[in-house]
Amino acid sequence: MSHVSNLEGKVALVQGGSRGIGAAIVRRLAREGAQVAFTYVSSAAPAQALADAINAEGGRALALRADSADASAVQQAVHDTVKAFGRLDILVNNAGVLAVAPVTEFDLGDFDRMLAINVRSVFVASQAAARHMGQGGRIINIGSTNAERMPFAGGAPYAMSKSALVGLTRGMARDLGPQGITVNNVQPGPVDTDMNPASGEFADSLIPLMAIGRYGHADEIASFVAYLAGPEAGYITGASLLADGGFAA
């Protein structure tokens, strides 16, 4: 694995790491020298393939099945990571779901599930992880530019769930700063993934809203996360940082 190993000796857990942005983050952290555990819920085959690929390249990766909507499963994933690798330095909270519907028709079950995964699991994982972290610890939440700007109808609960992370990030930064742990929130714009492909009617409506007129690539988010996870980002905490092609500009 030929690369500058900024994260050599570090252990990372990525919540929601089997595909899309999460998988790109897992690959990037592994490339930087970290041992990486990551959770998945339904994508067992892609998750195992990702772990196998990293292990085959001389890295160390571990796929853990955990539904982010289930607090005890999230806590268990943190426990299993520490048990497997002996420590935990970096937590990336990437699990997220998107439901879109008009306010008058929005299903409360979808609403509750979105809050459980997009907000509650971030707190649950951070709480469990922080008990194992010390100086140089990193918690990185994956929010959304929609916390800052929601230019289409039907996204109110999603925007709310991602706005919640802005306050949570600031508050946890205060709590955990004395332990030497930084807490930051990366807010991607539209990124080309299964959840939000860069072509199609929805994409065509979003592209004109971006200053650079294109979707982002998962690797462009992963590189930002790797920087925040690394030794040079120790003075950044409590920040919500846009990586959105100017969507919110």
N, C-alpha and C positions, 0 to 999 in steps of 0.2 A: 504494500500500500504506500506508494510514493506520494507523500504530501507533508507539509509542515504539520507536525503533530502538536497542535495547541492544547489538545485535551488528553494527552497521554496520562494514564493513571486515573482518569476520572470515570465515574459511572453515571450513566444517564438513564432516565425512564421517560419514554414518550407515550403519553396517553392518547390512543387513537393513531397508531403508527403503521397500519398495514397498507394504506394506499394514499394517493394524492399528496397533499402537502406533508402529511405525517410521515409517509414513506421516504420522501425526499429529505426530511429532517433526520430520520434514522440513518440513512445512507451517509449524509454529510457529517453527522457527529461521529459515526464509525470511522469515516475517512480521516477525521481530525485526531483519531487515536482513542476515543472513548469506548468503553464497553457499554453496549446499549441494550436495555430491555424495552419492549414496547407492547402495548395492549392492542387487541383486536376484538371484535365481537362476532361478526358473521363471516369475514373473509379469511377463513382458516388456511386455504391453499396459498393465496398470495402472501399471507403472513409468514408461513413456513418457508416459502420460496425466498422471501426477502432475508430472513434469518440465515438460511442456508447459503445464500449468495455472499453475505458478509463474512460468515464463518469460513467459506471456501477461499476468500481473499486474505485470510489471516487475521480478520477482526474477530470480535466476540459479540454475538447478538442472541437474544432470547425472546421468543414470541410468547406472550402470556394472554390467554383468553380471559377477558374481563369486560362485562357490560358496564359502561360508564354511568348508566342510569342506576346502578346498584352500588350503594356506598360501601358495603362490606367487600364487594369484589374489587373495588378501587383500592381500599385499604390493604387487601390481600396482595394485590399487584405490587404495591410499595414494599410490603414485607418480603415477597418472593424475590424481588430485585436485590434487596439487601442481603438476603440469604444466599443467593446465587453468586453475587459479586463482592460481598463483604462491606459495601458502603453505598452511599448515594450522594452525588454532588449536584446533579442537574435534573430538574423536572421540567418537561415541556407538556403543557396541557393543551392538546390539540383536538381532542374529541369534540365533535360538533355536529348538530343536525339542523336542517333548515326546513321549516314548513311555511308555506305561503298561502294565505287566504284572507279575504276581506274581514275586517274587524267584526262585522255583524254575523259572519258565518264561521269564525275561527273555532275549531273544535278544542274544548278544554283539555281533553286527553293529550292532544298534540302540544298544547301550551305547556302542560305539566311535564311532559317528556322532554321538551326543549329546555325548560328551566333545569330539570334534573341533570341533563347531559352538559348543556352549555355553561351553566353557572354552578350548580351544587357540586358536581364532580370536580370542578376546579378547586373549590374550597376544600373538599374532602381529601383530594390527592395532595394538595399543598400542606394541609394540616399534618397529614401522616408523614410526608416527606421531610418537612421542616424539623421533625423530631430526630431525624438522622443526619441532618446537614450541619456543617459548621462553617468556619471562615472560608470564603470563596464559593459558598453554595449559590446556586442559581435557580430561580423559578421563572419560567417564561410562559406566559399565557398567549394563546393565539385567539385574538379578538377578531374584529372586522372593521373595515372602513364604514360599515353601516351604523356603527355607534356614532359617527360624526355626520353622516349624510344618508338619508333613506329616500331616494328619488323615485321609487316605484311603489305602487299600492300593494298591500297584502303582507308587508314585511314588518309590521309594528312589533309583534312579540319577538321576532328575531333580533331586530335593532335593540329592543329593550334588553335582551339576554346579553348582547355584546357590550352595551353601555354599562351593564352591571359590572363587567370586568374592569372597567376604567376605575371605578371606585374601589373595588376589591384589591386591585393592584397597588393603588396608592396606600390603602390601609395596611395591607400586608407588608409593604416596604417599610412602614413605620415600626410594625411589630417585630420584624425579622432583621432589620438593620443592625441592631446591637449584637446579633449572632454572626454578623459578617455575611449575611445572605442578601442578594439583590433580587428584586421582583419587578419584572417588566412585562408589558403587554404589546405584542406585535399585531398590528391591524392591517391584514392584507386587503387589497382590493380584489376584483374579480381575477381568479387564477384558474388556468385551464386544468380542470380535474373532472372525474366522473360526475361529481356533484354539480359542477357548473362548467360544461364544455365551452370552448372558445368559439364555437360556431353554432348557429341556430338562431331562432327568433329572439330569445332572451338575451343572448350575447349581442345580437345586432342592436338591441335597445340600450345596452350598457356602454358599448365601445365609444359612441359619440360623447359620453359623459367624462371620458378620461383624457387628461392632458396629453398623454403620449399615444392615445388611440389604439391601444392593443391590450389584450389580456396579459397577465403576468404568467411566469413559469414557476412551478413549484420550487425549482432550484434557487430562484431569486428570493424566495421567502426563507428557504433553508439556510442560505448563506448569511442572512441577517440574524437568524436564530443562533447560528454557530458563533457569530461575532459576540452576541450578547452572552453566550455561554462561556466565552473565553476569558483569558486573563486580562485583556486590554479594556474590558467593559466594566471594570469594578466600580467606577464612579457613576454609572448610570443605574438609577433605581427609582421605582415609582412612576416610570414613564410609560405612556401609551404612544407608540411610534408607528406612523403610517408607512406602509409599503404598498401603495395603491395606484401607482401610475398617474397620480394627480386626480383621482376620483373625487376626493373631498376638497380639492383646492378651490 
